[in-house]
Amino acid sequence: MTVDGAVELFTRAFIAAVKFAGPMLLVALVVGVVVGILQAATQVNESSVSFGAKLLAVGITFAALGSWTLRQFVDYTSRTLASISDIVR
């Protein structure tokens, strides 16, 4: 395996991981900040409120983007398996 092949494989894996987890993490971050601001303003410091809101938001995001995520995962896997012979040489 050449260094270029390993770097390309690592780069594709990193980009795929960002595509898979990025939308869910971004939604959880935004919802967490908004709920945190609302909790600070109302002085209601209950951790289950934040957890429930983030869980609901991530679930809705996963339902909305699930088919796209699966398509990206299948595309990444097929390209990686197809390029194994090129990388191993």
N, C-alpha and C positions, 0 to 999 in steps of 0.2 A: 504494500500500500504506500503510495506516495504521500508526501506532505500536502500537496495540493488537493488530492482526493479526500484526505482526512479533514482538511479545513472546509472543503465544500460540503462534506457530509455533516459536519458540526454546524455550519452556518444554516443549512437547510433545516436541521433539527431545531435549532434555536428559533428560527422564523416560524416554524410550525408550532412550537410551544407557545409563542406569543400570540399567534392566530387563535389557538385553542383556548387559552386561559385569559387572554387580554380583555375581551368584552365582559366576561363575568367579573373579573377583578376590578375593572373600571366602574361597573355598575355598583358593586359592593362598596367601593371607595366613596363614590358620590352619595349613595344612600346613607352610609355611615357618617359622613360629614354633615349632611342635612339633618339627620336625626340627632347627632351630637349637638348641633347648634340649637335645635328645638328643645332638647333636654336641658341645655344650659340656660336657655331663656325661661323655661317654665320651672326649672329646678326639680325636675322629675328624673332622678338618676336610677332608673331601673334598667338593668342590662338585658332583660328579656325583650324589651321594646326594640332595642337596637338590633338584637339578634333576629327577632321575628321579621322586622322590616327588611333586613338584608337578605334573609332566607327567601322571603317572598319575591323580592326584586330579582335575585339571581335565578330563582325558579322560572319567573316570567321571561327573563332574558334567555335562559336555556331553551325554553319552549319556542321562543321566537327564532332563535338562531341555531337550533339543534341540527336542522337539515344542512345548513351551510357548513357548520362545524364538521359534521360527518363527511360531507363531500370533500372538504379540505384535508381531512385525515386520510381518506381513501386515496386522494390524489398524491399526497405526500408518501404514503406507503407504497403505492404502485411505482412512483418515480424512484424511490430508494431501492426497492427490490430489482427494478430494471437496470439500475446503475451499479449493481454489485459486481458484475463481471468487469466493468470498466475500472472500478476502484481497486479491486484485488490484484489486477495485473501489475 
